[in-house]
Amino acid sequence: MRLIVLALLLASPALAATPPVAVTADPAPDAAHPATLVAAVIPSGDGALNAVVYTAAGAGPHPTLLLLHGFPGNEQNLDLAQAARRAGWNVLTFHYRGSWGSPGAFSFAHCAGDAAAALAWLRSPAAVARFGVDPARVAVAGHSMGGIIAARVAADDPAVIGAFLIDPADFAAIGRSFTDPAQRESFLTGEVRGDMAPLAGTSEDKIMAEVAAAGPPLDLVATMPALAGRPLALIGASRGIGFMAEAAATAARRAGAKHLDTATLPTDHSFSDMRIALATRLVTWLAQFGR
């Protein structure tokens, strides 16, 4: 049955269509209002976020995407940022506090606060004026841990126009699985141990305790009713944790989602061999909001 569903997904128009121009070709330069890249530091809680703004060409104002990486952030999906910018979107991406040199202490709770701080910063008068942000058209996207963080921040902020979740992680479900010691050990050795080097102010024990105690704020399925009234994409990976995206999609449908894009692509958690397909999904999804 799963093979039949996968075959139908692979045959769907969104995957079979020629990739959008923004995915495969550079736009004509705009000499008056060129695309730029600007580094920024965004205050957040006990630390700060080392950030980069990819500004789209043109006078603006531009719709803007907040792009959130996973744990610890080895795959930053910056090819998606570039594709979205070519499609006319500004993109803000950052390192959570306590990660990759951003000052402060890392935790999953802090990551959610960091995403909220980044959204507020994007909508500030200074950012709107400097980067040509349209504060009424801000969407979020996130991969893995960034997927549940994107879902969380969108659920808490009804002004977010939509969420694009890439093989999102459900930490509440993972935490519940720890009742099986083998599952706990598998997560510790496979997902946490070895990934701590870029992180500060935390430890393996703290990470594992936070996952074990994760409740509604980090429950992917439980966030779906709050997102069901807005455009939502759940793009899973068959060799990753696509089953979590599928469970969330089922919950979104039950909550009455009307603008739902779902697929499980035959790739790994990082979409290593389907980057064009993933960028096509994102750019096609963004197009519904205009440019």
N, C-alpha and C positions, 0 to 999 in steps of 0.2 A: 504493500500500500504506500509506504514512504517513497519507494522508487517511482511509483506512478505520479505521486504529488510532485516530486522533484522534476520529473520529465515535463509535467505541465508548466511548472514555474520557468524552466529553461526555455520553453517555447513561447512564453508570454511576450507580448509586443514590447514591453519596457526593456527586456533583455535582448530581443532579437533585432531591435531597431538599430540603425547606424548611430554611433555615439554622437551627441551634440557637438557642434563646432567648438564650443568652449572646452571640451575635453581633449580635443586633438589638434587645435590650431590657435596660434596667437592672434589677437585682434589687431586691427590697425592702431598704431600709436596715436594718442591724443596729446599733441604738443602743449595745449593750453592747460590740460588737467590730466597729467600722466599718472599711471599706476605707480604706487610707491610702497615701500616697506619702512615702517617706523617702529623702533623699539620703545617700550614704555615700562614703567614700574607702577603697579596698582596696589595701594595699601589694602590689607585684608587681615583683620583680627590681630593676632600677635606677630604677624609677619608681613610679607609683601609678595607680589606675583611678578616674576620676570615675564614680560609679555611682548608680543609682536602683533602689530596691526598691518594687515595687507589691505591697502586701500585701492579701490577700483578706479579705473580711468573714467573721466567724465566729471562734469560739474557737480553731480549729485543733486539732492540727497540720495544715498544709496541704501538699499536694504542691507542688513548686516547679519552675519552668522557668527555665533560664539561656538568655537570648535574645541571640544574637551578630549584630551588624551586619556589613556588608561593607566593601569598600575604596572610598573612605575612610570611608563611613558617612553619605552624604547621605540614603539611605533607611534609617531606623532601625526601621521596622516596629512603631512604638509602638501602632498600632491593634491589632496582634496581641497585644501585652502587655495591653492593656485587655480584649480579648475573653477571653483566658486567665484574667485576674483575675475577670471576671464569672462564669466557669465554675468558680470556687473555687480557682484556683491563685495562689500567689505568683509573681512574675516578677522576676528580677534582670536588668537590662541595664546595660551600661557602655561607656565609650570605652577602647579599648586604650591602653596607655602610648604616649606620643608622638603621640596623636591628639586633636583637639578640646579641647586644654587639659590633658589628662592628662599629668603630668610623666613624663619618661623618653624613650627613643629608640624610634621605631617600627620594627618589622620583622615579617615574617610569623612567624618563629620566636618572637619575643616575644609575638605574638598568641596562639599556642598555650600559652605559659607563662602568659599573663594569664588565659586561660580556665580553666586548671588552678588558678590561685590563687583565682579567683572561686568555683570549686566548693568548694575547701577552706574558704574563708571562709563560704560558705553553710552548711556542715556544722559550723562551729565552735559550741561550746556557747553563746557569746554571741549568734550569729545565730539559732540554733534557739530560744533563749528569747525574744529580742526580737521576731522576726517570725513565730513559730509555724511554723517550717520542719519538715517531716517529712524527716529526713535519709535515710530509706530510700526516698523517692520523689522523686528529683531527675532531671529529664529535660533534654535540651539541644535547642535549635533554632538554626539559623543560616542566613543568607541570603548567597549569593554566596561571597565569601571566608569569611564567617562559617560557610558550609556546610561547607567543608573543615576549618575550625577545630573546629566542633562534632563532625564525624566523628572528627577526630584525638583530641580530648579524651575522647570516649566510647570510642574504641578502646583508649585507654590506661587507662581507669578502668572496670572491669567493674561497679562499683556504680551507674553511670549507667543508669537503667532503659530509656531509649530515646532515639532521635535523630530529629528532624524537620528535613530538609534542603531548603532552598528555592532552586531553581536554583543548586545548589552549583557552585563553581569547582574544577577539577582543575588545580592549579598545576604538578604534575609533567608532565601532558600538555601544558599550555601551554608549559612550558620546553622540552619535546622538539620542539615545533613551531618553535622558534627556529632550527633548522638551515636553515629557509627564511628568508632575510633579509626577504622581504616580510611573512611572518607576524610576525616580531619587530617590524618597523616598525609594523605594524598594531596590535599590542598596546601598543606605546609611545605611539603617537599617540592611539589610541582609548580606552585604559584607564588609562594612567598620567599622561601629560602633561595638565595642567589639573586634576588631582585632588590635587596635592601640598600645596596651601595649608593644609589642616587638620593636616598631619603635621609632626613635629619629629624631628630626629636622623637624618634619612635624606635621600635624593636620588633623582632618576630613575635614575641609574646604579646605586645600591645596590639599588633595587627590581628593576630589570631583571636584575642579576647574581644576586639571590636567586631569582628565578623561573627563570632559566636553569639554576641549580644545584639546583633543587627535586628531591628524591628521594622515597623512601617516606613520610617524615613528612607530605608535602603531596600524596600520590598518592591521589585519591579512590577509584579503583577498587581499589587495593591495601588500603585500609582495610576493605573490605566484609566479608571473612571474619571480622574481629573484631567486627563489628556484627550478623552474620547471625542470631545466637541471641537477639536482643532485638527488640522492636518498632522498626521503621524506616520512615520515610517519605521518599520522594524525589519532590519536586514540581517539575517543570521548567517552563520557559516556552518556547513555540515560537519567539518572536522574541527570545529571550535565548540562554542556553547550555543549553537543555534536553537537547541531545544528550549532555552530560556526565552529567546525571542518569540518562538512559537507559542509558548505558554502565555506570554504577554499579549500576543496578537489575539489569542482566544479570549482573554479577559477584555481586551479592547472591544472586540465584536460584541461580547455580552453586554458591555456598557453602552452600546449603540453607536460605535465609531462609524462615521460616514465617509471620512477622507483618510483611508488607511491603505498604505502601501506595504506589502509584506512579501518576503522572499527568503528562501534559504539557499545560498549559493554553494556550489561544490568546491569549497576551498578551506583553508585553515583560518585560525582565529585572526590572523593579521591580513587576510585576503591577499596573501603574497602573490598568487598567480591570477588574481582577478581585480587588479587595481583599476583598469579601464572600465570594467563592468560596474565597480563600486562608484567611481566618479560619475559614470553615466546615470546611475540611480540617483545620486545626490543632485546633480545639475538638473535633471528632469524634474525632480521633486521641487527644487527651488523655483523653477520656472512658473509655478502656479501663483507665486506671490508678486510677479513682475520684477523689473530691474530698475 
